[in-house]
Amino acid sequence: MSDETNTLNLGPGNHEKLGRLHCGVTYDGFIVVAGEPRKIEDGEEISINRVPVKVKRRGSEYTFTRLT
């Protein structure tokens, strides 16, 4: 985690909290943020509808960023 818990980098099979929000990478291409499951392609950046979080995928690295 970095930037005072505003950014989190995870790989497949890992999960952690971004502040109070649970974030996880179930397997390559599939993430969950605050209970919202989403598919994400390599190079794609998506916004999560339930909470102010963006997720960017670069290969097997997933960056979760809490928006302020």
Secondary structure by P-SEA (a helix, b strand, c coil): ccccccbbbbcccbbbbcccbbbbbccccccccccccccccccbbbbbcccbbbbbbcccbbbbbbcc
